[in-house]
Amino acid sequence: GAGVSQSPSNKVTEKGKDVELRCDPISGHTALYWYRQSLGQGLEFLIYFQGNSAPDKSGLPSDRFSAERTGGSVSTLTIQRTQQEDSAVYLCASSLGGLAGGYEQYFGPGTRLTVT
Amino acid sequence: DQQVKQNSPSLSVQEGRISILNCDYTNSMFDYFLWYKKYPAEGPTFLISISSIKDKNEDGRFTVFLNKSAKHLSLHIVPSQPGDSAVYFCAATASLGGSQGNLIFGKGTKLSVKP
């Protein structure tokens, strides 16, 4: 399909393990965003990529979280030594360009992470 | 401190009537506002947006109104249909400054349209 895809759709992991979440943005979209939604909360911004660089990492909750993007396309969000409070739906979005804002973001279906 | 607030967690409306979803913001730097619709187990879907240079934007059954002086926006759906039942998120962004492009979301309002 032509939309944003994410994998896996669900991930259950034990506390302390590392997890990797993947996002494939819409082809041609240079901007990519990671958000998370905890139960009963709105979407919380994590990190923003323009091309392969991340000008805004302000939303990453701790140094256990990191993300990279290669080839201006696929991005992975890595959470090391997972904690129970990391349980949430992790959403990826892409847009044509984030330089001037005002561009609509298109979301993937999300990855539901459960840390036991 | 929440910069985008949706004070009604839920709203129930009869089919055919108007649905009005409200959103307030505190950051005067926000200059672009969006509404997203989310079904369970799916990602948010973009619905409609408005720039701060306008006070109204209409797209079919959906109209967004912006009152900059009150830092308030609303989404009107008329006529409401059962398929509109979903969680609606208000989002805002500032097109200038370091955090260009990332959206600040409200907590959402769950709309139920009853047949």
Interface residues (C-beta under 8 A of the other chain):
Chain A: V4 A31 Y33 Y35 G40 Q41 G42 L43 E44 F45 Y48 Q50 P55 D56 S58 G59 L91 A93 S95 G98 L99 A100 G101 G102 Y103 E104 Q105 Y106 F107 G108 P109 G110
Chain B: V4 Q6 D31 Y32 L34 Y36 A41 E42 G43 P44 T45 F46 S49 S51 F89 A91 T93 A94 S95 L96 G98 S99 Q100 G101 N102 L103 I104 F105 G106 K107 G108
